[in-house]
Each structure stands twice: as structure tokens, then as C-alpha cells.
Amino acid sequence: MTRMSRWTTVCAVSLVAVACGFGVAGAQPLPEADEVISHLDRLYRYDSSHAVMTMTVVRQRGTRELTLESWSRGEDDALIVIRAPAREAGTATLRTGEGLWNYAPRADRLIRIPTGLLADAWMGSHFTNDDLMRDTSYDEDYTSELSWTTRDGARYLQVTMTPRPGAPVVYTRLVYLLTADHWTPVRAEFYDEGRLMRTLRFEDIQTVQGRRLPMRLVLQPENRPDERTEMRYDRLRFDIAVDGDLFTHRGLRRVAR
């Protein structure tokens, strides 16, 4: 190798090293995975919450609309009650540390939901029992990997989750896209053995008590493109006083009537 060719090679290697160094230094570092997962787990709950929501279910046979009221406390307690239409008013779902129950007001019956039915549709919607009541935990039931990705020219924090062995979950992979600044979800994809089964879009981002939150969720099954379920938050408050009796069978019956 001549002196000139050696000099050219050294310069080229040096330029590549400098360029790579700038690339690494300038790249946005990934946040701590534990912090991101905790943020997702507590997105709509925090220490306590109360909400009024409108659920619109669009299926081939028709469209129906439900008015819902919900409460949560800590990581274990949650209650959703249907307020309208009148024929379904009082129907409720309760979650505590002891399990998950559906309440039928006309028969005044509490029916326990076994773990095997967490993937069943909630009240005829495209959301499952687990979607709304979150009996599983992203932290406890999944391992997660973070990466940066670009979709349609926008930069997102991507969270890829795979179930831990023995976890009571349905899908073999979950992919969340979060905004890079506030970790606000904009899209979630649910896969089964590599096949995309459904997509959840997070829309109408608003600031609620200082927190950036999507106020409309749209769940779209991939095999039924003409169907969807939309959940819209009409009122949402966090960190409020919630009566602990609400999350008992007696309290459920009282608030559902």
C-alpha cells in the first residue's frame, strides 16, 4: 500500500469513527423500561379515579351505545356500571384482589369470571373483560423491550411486550407506540403467533389534571374491518376520595341500583 493510499484509508476510518460517535452521542437515550411500564399500567387509574364514558359498538348487525360509570382504587379495585340504555342499566363488572365478577341486576346475581374468560367480549363489545378491568399487569405478566421507531414521519417510543411463562394472557405479542415526550399511547397492536389480530387507536389527547391522556379509544378487529368499538371519556377525575365499600358485593349492589 502506498503512502497516499494509507493516508486515505486512515482518513476514511477516522471520519467513519467520528460520524458514528456523533450518531451515538446525538441519539435520544431510551428511558427506563420500568418507568414506562408503570406509566402504562397506571394510565387511567393512579391512586383512584372516577369516570363517565360513552361506549359505541359497531357490528354488522347494528350499532348500540352504552353510558358507563366507573371507579378505581389502587391496583386491585375497579368497578364499571352500565347507566344506559334502561334495559341494561345496573349491569356491572367488579374487580377486587379476590377476582372478577359480573352483576345481573334483574336476577340480583353475582357471577364470577374465571381466568379463562378474561379474553371474552365485555357486554358484546370488541373490548375484552381484561381490556376494561385490567386483571393482568404489564409489569407482572410481560417482559418488555423499548426502542425508537418512525411511523408516517413521526418519531415514537415503541414498547414490545411478550408474555412471561404461565401468564394468563391471550396474545403472544403486544406493541405500543408512545409519544416521545409524554409517553402518551397513540396506537397498540395485538399479535397472535406473528399475526396482527386487532389495533387500538388512542385519540383526542387532552390534559387532565396535568396529565396528557387520550380521551377516545377505538378498537378495530383486523378480521372485521367494518366493525369497531369506541370508548369516549366524557368526564374523568383522578386521586379522589373513593368509598372502599364500593368494591364489595354489597357496595356494588347499592351503586348499581
Order of alpha helices (4+ residues) and beta strands (2+ residues): alpha-alpha-beta-beta-beta-beta-beta-beta-alpha-alpha-beta-beta-beta-beta-beta-beta-beta-alpha
